[in-house]
Amino acid sequence: MSLTKDQILSALSAVPNPTGGGDIVSADIVQWVATCDANVSVKLSVPGAAPEARSTLRAAVERAVRTLAIGEDEPLDRVAVEFVDAAGSRETAEQEPGEDAASPVNAKYVIAVGAGKGGVGKSTIAVNVAVGLARRGLATGLLDGDIYGPSLPTMLGLDAHEQQVHRSRLQPMLVHGVKAISIGKLVDADKPLIWRGPMAHGAFKQLIERTDWGELDAMVIDLPPGTGDVPLTLAQSLQLTGAVIVCTPQKVAQDDAVRAVRMFQQLDIEVLGVVENMSYFIGDDGKEYDIFGRGGAEVMAQRLNIPFLGAVPINMQLRANADAGNPSANFEPKTAGGDQIPKALSQLVDNLEKQMALAAMRQGQSKPTLNIS
Ligand code: ADP
């Protein structure tokens, strides 16, 4: 770790003082900064600040340090933010809400769907995989963890549904056979900034921990694109079976996907495989056109020694069904514009089921039993 104290102080001087004018450095709120390996510790003093203000400040400080580390290309594990009183002693009552709540997610398989970059069809794959698993009889949950751009409300048609809360726990919405929760149903669409950045960690953690998921066979999590702190939170909060990486065939998309694969591996999360989305296009003439250079993601998977889960073509009906919030339609040739998409999705779900079962077995979650009679 070569972030210096001065760099950190300069990054923190962009965080506004929540109790008055100026920033937290010039207002002497920052009392202490230290770095050790990939860890940064910051002590703050804001006597009399309300718990919510502290929580917001903590997140803003964390965010500023993480943004600095990303900009400087420095590894960063943990940003510890402590509140101290005027004498420098640690104050209590600084735990984030829900921090000590045990995760109620009880699922046999927990699969995170990630991508190196946005717009490659990560959410589309997450939604269709979840619906595909549910159609095979698995009790399936789907969490829209893409807190920077939640697409599930549209893709699952959640607009007509009200978010229910029972005993301060979120109730997932049952749509297309899947139990779904999206942050898009919890924030005011006009004020997404609240969730952009500072609250990412806490927001995501609460979505996982404060939802009544019940017993699940499979839980699918749609992650934000890229490599940020949400996967870190995820790795800390849940026992993941593994991650699925979605990628388009182009070289640039693959470079980002490789970075995403490496990130999961660094977090000790098994990569279950790669999906090549927008792989090719079948024209009205019945010919297949390799618009982005089909097969690139498969080669990448081979090179990285990870499974290739399948290719999904560019298809207008798939896009239309996503916009209409009707993913179930992708599984029937009549509503999917032919058998191209149902076939591709069924192969993908087949392969994923195999890989998740193998991964779970390797992780000792479900040991095979031999019955001799
Ligand atoms: P991401 O989650 O990676 O940002 P999305 O899943 O939101 O990407 O997809 C971006 C857009 O591309 C959406 O409008 C979606 O319907 C469309 N799309 C994704 N995959 C395909 C595909 N195979 N064929 C046609 N449209 C697609």
Residues whose N, C-alpha, C, O or C-beta is under 5 A from the ligand:
A	BS01	ADP	K117 G118 G119 V120 G121 K122 S123 T124 S151 M278 V312 P313 I314 N315 M316 L318 R319 A322
